[in-house]
């Protein structure tokens, strides 16, 4: 029996040799060169690019159909993902909450309507909606107006107890908390416009007509919740812009210093407010007053009693729509809201602690190796988060089979598409390549993970994580070169 098996093996080897020999050598050599070209070029880029000296680059590339790992560099090394963390948050939220999930805001009272008066307190109860804009507060006032209410004989009370009272994520750098990407998280908050930068205001700064004049500053929404101290000046057209905008910690005092060149384009600054619950209540007061509705009590923060009656309930856009500004515009507040909402939904506690527990359990169910992940927030602004590139590419492969995948993929920035709500953070990059991917940037880190189609029509999944660089913005050019090498693969 042993002799027969050996003879069979000899014949099999001879057959393989003959088949290989029948293929023209030129074709065989060409095929080998093409298989090696991409790896060689990627390796060469990583080894010779001066910007990467002293840096760490995690790379992972998979076949989109099979999930086969085609290329990796430090693929199992945990690195800071920056906003690539949002890929994990979005996937977990879609699994836990569902793509049609909405956030609600309620108006309740502990009193009763008598004629045109509401005798009792009026409660505005937030349940996490990050998409409330001034138009929504106007709608709330119109609903009360429609009920015939012209006066509230009681207090106006904002209820944000749906989440805990921890406002800032654990590792947020103190210098970030005055800007929109580091805004405080509250269950009752407001956004200036439909980019939904909850808990912030927008400043438009226009140079004066002549050097020496104060710039003109417009605040949106038009509110007295913030106080502007304009100490900036208009400079000569020849002078470069040198403008600083700062909010004093613990207050809503915003100070502008420096210069804006005459004739320069309007500058936009997006500033976080202190105490977003009170900010939302200020906009609510303004809306009530605009509709002629008055009240005799105080404006305060508190909890609505369980026996209060519902006057109106507002629902947000569904999660599948919220994912668009969340991922395309890389909205950090949305990431942290989703974490707290998952905690509230599953464990009845809207906190980072409970939300992150839910998220990690869900990622494990999806097939990720939970033991190799260090997750501290939902947005990726933390410098403590650690994710291997191979786990990111694995996630992107797994989610393709989920019923909510179209919503997930639709939310990714599309390279070269100039429409902000399509191209997002990739609208000015990689316009010559078919790429849908999530960007990420924090100090010393740039990341890019998503889907691409090669010039020959093959579909791949990739994750590029560059850590410990001295200039993360310049390193995005390296990212783009790496993506183009993959896209040129035959």
C-alpha positions, 0 to 999 in steps of 0.5 A: 500500500505504501508503494502504491501511494508513493507511485501516485504522488510521483505521477501527481508531481509529474502532472503538475510539472507538465501543466506548469511547463505548458504555460509560456514562461513569459506569462508565468514570470509576469504573473509572479511579478504582478503578485509581488508588485503591490507588496513590494511597492507598499513595503518600499513606501513604508521603509523609505518615506522619511516622514515615517522615520520613528513612526508606527504604521499598521496596515491591513488589506483584505479581499472584500469577497472572501475576507482573505488577508492579502497584506499586512504591516504590524496588522496585529499591533494595537494603535490609536485609531483616532476617528476610525473608532467611529466605525466600531461605534456605528456598527455597534449602534446599528446592531443594538439600536437599529437603523430606524432608531430615533431619539425623543424630546418631550414636553410635559406638565405637572399641572392642567390647562385652564383657559389660556393658562397652563397652571403648573410647571412645564418640563422640556425633557431631553432623551439624547437627541443631538439634532435639535436646532432653533427650528425645533424649539420654534416648533415646540412653542408652536405646539403649545400655541396650538394648544391655546397656551399663552401663559405658564403659571409655573416654572420652565424646567429642563430635564436632562436626567436621561443620561448621567451628569458626566459631561466630558469623556474620560480622556478629553484633552482640556484644550479641546473642550472649548471647541465643537469637537470636544463639546459637552454631552447632555441628554438635552442639547442643541445644534446651531444648524443641520451639521448637528454640532450639538452643544456649540455655536457658530461664529462668522468673522468678517474683516472690517472695511479698513485696517484697524477696524474691529472685525464683524462677528455674527453668532449662530444661533442668535442668542445671548447665551454666549458673550463675545469679547471682540479684541481682534483687528482688521489688518492690511491685506498683505498680512496673513490671518492671525486670529485666536478664538478662546472660551474661558473654562467654566463660562460662556465668555468667548474672546477674539484676539489677533488680526483678520486681513481686510478683504479676506473670506469670512472665517468660521469658528465652531465653539462649544458652550458651557452647560448645553442643557441651559443652552437648550433652555435658553433657545426654548425661552427665546422661542416661547417669547417669540410666540407670545408665550409668557411664564411667571416662574423661574427657568431651571434644571430639574427632573420631571415627576413620574406623574406628569402628563405629556403635551408633545413628543418630538422624534429625531431623524432615524439613526441611518440618517444621523450616521451621515453627519456622524461619519462623513463630518466625523462628529464626535458628539454623536459618537459619545451620545451613541455610547450613552444611548446604548448604555441606557437602552440595554443597561438602563444607565446612560453613562460611558461606563455602561455604554462602552460595556454594551459596545464591547459585548456587541463587537465581540458578538460581531466577531472581533477579538475583544481581548485585543481592544482598548476602547475609552470613548465612541468618537476616537478623540481619546489618545488611550484607545488602541485597535489593531488594523487587522481588527478594523479590516475584519469589522469592515468585512463582517458588516457587509453581511448585515441588513443595515450595511447599506446605511453603514456604507452610505455614511462613509465619506466618498473620495473626491465628491465635493458635496459635504454630505457625500464626500465629507472629510474625503471630499478634497482627497483621492478624487482619482480613486474609487474609495469610501472610507473613514478618516481619523486625525488626532495629534500624532495620528492619521488613519483611513479605513474603508473600501476601494475598487482597483483600476481593474475592478477588484474590491478590497477592504483596507485599514491604514493607521499611522501613529507617532508622526510629527505632522499628521496632516502632512502624513495624509499624503502618505496615506493617499499614496498607499491607497493609490498603490493598492488601487493600481493593483491588477 
